[in-house]
Amino acid sequence: MACKITEVLNPESRIAIFPRALDFRHASETSLQGYVRGHEDELKRCLGKKQLGILFENNLYGAVHDEHDPESEPAFMNCRGATIYHYRLGEMDMGLVGSMAPSLSNQNVL
C-alpha cells in the first residue's frame, strides 16, 4: 500500500522558508517520520497478513537561501521524502523490500 500524505502534513499548502537546504531537508524528514511514529498503533491495525508494509510519501515545497552568499535571492526547492512502515518482516521479506527500494525512490523522470 502507498499513501501520499503531503496534504495531511501541510493542509494549507504553505511554502516553507529555510536559511539552508539542509534545514529544509531535515524539516521534511522530521515531519514524515513524526507522522509515522505518531500513528504507529493505527498502522499496526491496518497491515494485512500478506502486506509488506505501507509506503508514505511527502512533497514539501519551500524557498532556501544560498548559505555561501547571504546577498543572494532565495531559490525555490522541492524536497520529496518517503519511508516504509513495516511490521515484523521476515528475512526474505526484508530482502524483497530492500531490492525494491531503489526503484521506489528513483526520482528520474526519464
C-alpha positions in Angstrom: 0.0 0.0 0.0 1.2 3.5 -0.7 -0.1 6.8 0.8 0.8 10.3 -0.3 0.5 12.4 2.9 1.6 15.8 1.6 -1.9 17.3 2.1 -2.1 15.8 5.6 1.2 17.2 6.7 0.7 20.6 5.0 -3.1 21.0 4.6 -2.7 24.7 3.7 0.0 24.0 1.1 2.3 26.6 2.6 5.7 27.2 1.2 8.3 27.0 3.9 11.4 29.3 4.0 14.7 28.0 5.3 18.1 29.5 5.7 19.8 26.4 4.3 18.9 23.5 2.1 20.0 21.0 4.8 17.5 22.6 7.2 14.8 22.2 4.6 15.5 18.5 4.1 15.7 17.9 7.8 12.2 19.5 8.3 10.8 17.4 5.6 12.2 14.2 7.1 11.2 15.1 10.6 7.6 15.7 9.7 7.3 12.5 7.7 8.9 10.3 10.4 6.9 12.1 13.1 3.7 11.3 11.3 4.5 7.6 11.1 5.7 7.4 14.7 2.6 9.2 15.9 0.2 6.8 14.2 2.0 3.6 14.8 -0.9 2.0 16.8 -3.3 2.7 13.9 -0.8 1.5 11.3 -0.3 -1.9 13.1 -4.1 -2.5 12.8 -4.1 -1.6 9.1 -1.4 -4.1 8.0 -2.7 -7.2 6.4 -1.2 -10.7 6.6 0.2 -10.6 3.0 1.2 -7.0 3.1 4.9 -6.0 3.4 4.2 -2.5 4.7 2.9 0.9 3.9 4.9 3.4 1.8 4.4 7.0 2.9 5.4 9.9 0.6 5.6 13.6 1.2 6.5 16.5 -1.0 7.5 19.8 0.6 8.0 23.0 -1.3 10.0 25.9 0.0 12.5 28.6 -0.5 16.1 28.4 0.6 18.9 30.9 0.7 22.4 30.2 -0.6 24.3 29.7 2.6 27.5 30.8 0.9 26.1 34.0 -0.4 23.9 35.9 2.1 23.1 38.6 -0.5 21.6 36.0 -3.0 17.9 35.7 -3.7 16.1 32.7 -2.3 15.7 29.7 -4.6 12.6 27.5 -4.9 13.1 23.9 -3.8 11.2 20.7 -3.7 12.0 18.0 -1.1 10.4 14.6 -1.7 10.7 12.1 1.0 9.4 8.6 1.5 9.5 6.0 4.3 8.2 2.4 4.5 6.4 1.3 7.6 6.8 -2.4 8.0 5.9 -4.7 10.9 7.6 -8.0 11.7 9.1 -8.7 8.3 11.0 -12.0 7.9 14.5 -12.1 6.4 13.1 -13.0 2.9 10.6 -10.1 3.1 13.3 -7.6 4.1 15.4 -8.7 1.1 12.4 -8.1 -1.2 11.7 -4.7 0.3 15.5 -3.9 0.0 15.6 -4.9 -3.6 12.6 -2.7 -4.5 13.8 0.4 -2.6 16.0 1.8 -5.4 13.1 1.6 -7.9 10.6 3.1 -5.3 12.9 6.0 -4.5 14.0 6.7 -8.1 13.2 10.3 -8.9 14.5 10.3 -12.5 11.7 11.4 -14.8 13.0 9.8 -17.9 
